[in-house]
């Protein structure tokens, strides 16, 4: 693997005593994409309007613009290079922070005025958005270094790396309803968000049909359409649902919360029986 170890990165790793071999060989060092965490969300994700909140760097697992298996250390040169362009040079001073705690304190005003943009990918798992990549890269490296050192508990370390962010949370009801209606609906294409005049997401959605028509619906009306769709599934389709039900905790919660009868049906399905 070609690493992003330019002169600035090498000096940083040496000066800050970063366990680069440990990070390179750890699963936690690999950047995940939304599709690696929850494929349904990567294709059908519908989000609430972004809100400012606090989450831990421990739970920001990657970014969407990397190749599968990319290690975070291999991205350093694209963000920090004293011989590079404006983007690569502008945050070189961040390399001087001795550790994550010092960095969070030193950049506390920046975190509040220009929060890192983060998107939810699954319950408790997040992906970096368009703003804050320099800060994320270094904080994640400092976090992983402390994790590998094992000097404090994971719970304490997670709390230590809590930072203010601008978070886009998933509307799981709309996301999974769209998935079911798109993939399994006989007449439906899926649902789209509607927006108010001030740009806020509306309480209603637009359900589009394969015949070219559409209808504005409340979420309670959408629920009835999804329930009807679930009642028409064949054995293979039910097993596809069951597979995702066991794979993604948020999808299980969506089914259990909204479609109790179908949830009971899934309980009796054996995935290991022949699918075809």
Phi, psi and omega in degrees: 000134178279124184262151179274050183263076171280183184301321181293318180295316181299316180297320178298313182297322179288309185297324185263007177052049180281131177283074186293327178294319178297317179294318179297328184263000182263147175296325181295338179285344180277131179281128178266155173251167180304319182292337176285334183266313181207103185294325180297315180298322181297331181261326189239006187305127173238132192242155168284165175299144183297141179228150176277133182202189178239134171220170181263143174302334178301332184260358175268102195266354180171208182207159187275348188257033179236162176280155179304131176085005180296129176274142185300329179295331182286354180261356187301316185296335180283350180242335185226109180202108182293346178258004184269199180278191183301319181296315183288333183272334195294337183242021180305325183298338179297335181293346182280342180295133185289328183202176183295321181298316178295322180293316180298319178293316183293333182251019186300324178291321178296319180299327182276319182279328179228072185296147173298138180264125187228143177241141176287141177242336178192166181308117177076010180231133189227159181231141178294145177258223191267349184231130175109018186294325177298310182296316180300313184303310182289319180296320179294321178295314178298318179298313181297323179297316178291324178299316180291327179294327176068027182280337175229162183293157178298324180296317178293320181295319178299317179293322180300328184258024173285131182223157174286136179220167170255109191251131171259109181269149182284136166272095187294326180298311181291319181301308184283332174294318177299316179302311183294316182291327179285316186276330188236350180289135180285329183238354188255149174263319181151187182243153179232144174294146169252154184234144176282171181298330180274006177092352178290150178289131183286159175288341179260161177232167175253120176264123181256143183248158183292341179275006177095355179267169177211165181213137176277128185224154169278166179295328178294326177287322176299319180303320179294322179293318178296318179300319178295320178297316180298329182287347183256002186291143173275179186298317181296318180295321178296320179291328175296316176298317181297321179301312180290329177298321180277337185277320187244114181304322182292327178289321176300315179297320178300313180293311183299321184285321189258337186222069186301320181295317179292325177300318178295324178295319179296328181300333181266005182266130177258112181293340187271358171286160181301130181282331192252000000 
